[in-house]
Amino acid sequence: HTATARTDSLAMVDRMGDRLAHVHLADGKGSAKDEHLVPGRGDQPCAELLERLARTSFDGHVVIEVNTRRAMSSAEREADLAE
């Protein structure tokens, strides 16, 4: 929810350090409504955050939440999820 809260997710990861056990990853553009965009389609540093976790001893869980309600067909939904 860092996009909605307009907080720095990378700084949060740094502050949490080895206490971080779970990441709920979703992209967004800062709308008051959670957007849950495909990572890379919003303004959040999703790739950089995952790269930062990979460089540490993080051994927790990462859950990616993607909203596919705007997909007009099953094929479009599957393409969004495959991306």
N, C-alpha and C positions, 0 to 999 in steps of 0.2 A: 504493500500500500504506500510505498514511498512516492510514487507518481502523484497520487491523490493528495498526500500530505505535503508534497513538494519538499521532501527531505532527500539527503544524499545517501543513496544505498551503499556506495563504496565506502563512505566514511562510517556507516553503520557496521559494515562487515569488519572494518579495521577496529572499531571500538569493541565489538563482540569478541574478536580473537578466537581463542580455542573454546570459548563458551558457546559458539554458534553450533547448533545441532540440526537445524532444519531451515531450508530456504523455500519459500513459496514464491516462485518466479512468474511474473506476468508483466507484459509491457503495457505502457500507457502514455498518454500525452499530457497528463495532469488534470484531466476532466474531473469534476466533482463526482461523477459516476465512474465506478471501476470499469475500465474498458476491456482488460484481459486480452490485449492484442497479441498476435503472433510475435514472439521475440524478434526484435529488429524493425518492427513497424511503428514503434512508438519512440519516445524520447529517453527511455531508461537505458542505462549502459549494461544491458543484459550480457553481451559477449564479454565485456571487460570484467564484469562481476564473476562470471563462470571461470574466466582465465585466472582471476585473482584467487578464487577458491582452489583451483587446480595447483597453484604454486604453494599452497599451504598444506597443513596436515588435516584439512577438513575431511572428515569421513562420515558426515551426516547424510541426510536425505535432501534431495532437490525435487520439488514437485512443480511442474509447469502447468499453469492454468491458461487455457486459450478459449475464448468465446467464439463460437462458430455460428451464432444465430443469424448473422447477415448473409451467410452462404445461401445462394439461390437453388442449389442442387446438391445431391449427395457427392457428386464428382468435385464440385467446388469446395465442399466441406473437407473431403479427403485430401485435396490439394493443399488447403490451408494447414491441415494437421501434418502433412508430409513435409511441408516447408520447414 
